[in-house]
């Protein structure tokens, strides 16, 4: 993965910081400040990627590596669009592991890391979408 693959702020956000989990400023920049559009994107991401890791594990367990790579790639792009930096990075790492020459099993640790990062991002989305009074609230 190269720096140009990452949303701009991903490289600057310290691990564990709110911006590393969900950089709403970056996400809003990507939609030219359109808060309503960004809120719709967050809601859609939340709905589409709940349970993603478990479903992808089933696909990988069935040996459908090309399908799994496409799904990881799609998640990577969606996460980058909303500013979910660590999910973006980890989805890329998983995509690379799935396509690795060594084959079976290399994806398992990457999927576990993705599951953790995605869980953090989904909880951050709940906060961003649910609390309209906070400074980072969207909606």
Secondary structure, DSSP 8 states (H G I E B T S, - for coil): --GGGS-GGGGTS-TTSHHHH--HHHHHHHTTT-HHHHHHHHHHHHHHHTTHHHHHHHHHHTT-HHHHHHHHHHHHHHHHHHT-HHHHHHHHHHHHHHT-TT-TTHHHHHHHHHHHHHHHHHHHHHHHHH-TTSTT---
